[in-house]
Amino acid sequence: MSRLLLWCGACLLLPLACPGQESVPALETAARARLAARDAAGALELYRKLARLVPQSAAYEDEVGFLLAATNRPAEAIPHFQSATTLDPTMAQAWHHLGAALWLARRTDPALEALRKAVDLAPANADYRLRLGQAYADTGRDAAAIRELSRAARQLPASAPAWTTLGDVCMRQDRFAEARDAYRRAVDLDPKNDALRNNYGNSLVKSGNPEAGLKEFRRILEHDPNNLRVQVNVGYAYIGAGDMQAAIRHLTVVVRNHPEDAGAHYDLGVAYKSIDDLPHARAELERAAALDPALAEAHYSLALTYIEAGLPDKAVEQLRAAVAARPSYMEAWYQLGSTLKEQGDADGAIEALRHSVTLDNQNAAAWNNLGLLLRRKGDQAGADQAFAKAAALRQAEAREKQDRLRRGIKK
């Protein structure tokens, strides 16, 4: 509702000011003047008066809430936004403000509902959509975040934050090509942002272009040669390019200068493992895992070196540490199940493999191993289901392979 219409409506309701009572238009003018003078407290007092004079006005309730939030009182603002959305359920701005205030109050689900309502009411408002996408991203609702952020970025093509947040979520979901494209747009808009350029470089490496990633990392190091994260990422890019000797030379210098950095030790361990230098790999990975026990990849890679060295007990210990650090680590659950199976721990193996197939039900080997263990435990029905799933997956893989071969022959 426009201010002009609001004033007209107010004047119809209050055609004459009562003695000693200011008129609605006069109060409105005074409130706007206080806002122009950045007197939030004065404006708030006047809008409170307006809300009392015109109690059916959603706009005045929203304004009171906005000024309370702007003066660091979001909890007090929430009832006013709720009142505004009750008075006018179609007022997208009030829903947006309500969502923002609820978010600050850590009332996540109601905040998301209000932000969603604002976007539904005003789908062309890119700022509302961006806020919703960021909220989805912050709560791990990545599929919804990517959907909203993709649309927001298209609506706001000059918004580096929109493209950056989209890139971050795509990276988290291993959608590396999409992350690369989003980061590229963001870097073009904010070329002096080294953290952003570093993320772009990582996305280039992960999407299969390590040489381009190296170029981005080196651009940062030209003016910030002591940037440790970028120094480590140079080694990571060498690994991505398959140049393990260059990676080892570079990362050896990095860990010498920064012995406390777990990421550098981890990447150096991966490089050594790639050339089958297991003693050096194990030493670096052990150091990485000790420096950062939350680094699940270090525990997992270290476990693989123990398996190759014939040390399954140590491997199990590291695999358990990996899944404790990251419960969604499907590969670690599968490897843990397979290792426990070889050790004769059927119960432990079944538990781990169940976790594995819950996280990824397309792993035929995991289903087959689970079937073998269930049959051994006397659960024939469970075994038959697992074997059937494994067989179906392998048949699907065989059909897909045949289709690829036929398409290749046609070409």
HELIX and SHEET records of a PDB file:
HELIX    1   1 ARG A    3  LEU A   13  1                                  11    
HELIX    2   2 VAL A   24  ALA A   36  1                                  13    
HELIX    3   3 ALA A   40  LEU A   53  1                                  14    
HELIX    4   4 ALA A   58  ALA A   70  1                                  13    
HELIX    5   5 PRO A   74  LEU A   87  1                                  14    
HELIX    6   6 ALA A   92  LEU A  104  1                                  13    
HELIX    7   7 THR A  108  LEU A  121  1                                  14    
HELIX    8   8 ALA A  126  ASP A  138  1                                  13    
HELIX    9   9 ASP A  142  GLN A  155  1                                  14    
HELIX   10  10 ALA A  160  ARG A  172  1                                  13    
HELIX   11  11 PHE A  176  LEU A  189  1                                  14    
HELIX   12  12 ASP A  194  LYS A  206  1                                  13    
HELIX   13  13 PRO A  210  HIS A  223  1                                  14    
HELIX   14  14 LEU A  228  GLY A  240  1                                  13    
HELIX   15  15 MET A  244  ASN A  257  1                                  14    
HELIX   16  16 ALA A  262  SER A  274  1                                  13    
HELIX   17  17 LEU A  278  LEU A  291  1                                  14    
HELIX   18  18 ALA A  296  GLU A  308  1                                  13    
HELIX   19  19 PRO A  312  ALA A  325  1                                  14    
HELIX   20  20 MET A  330  GLN A  343  1                                  14    
HELIX   21  21 ALA A  346  LEU A  359  1                                  14    
HELIX   22  22 ALA A  364  ARG A  376  1                                  13    
HELIX   23  23 GLN A  380  LYS A  410  1                                  31    
END                                                                             
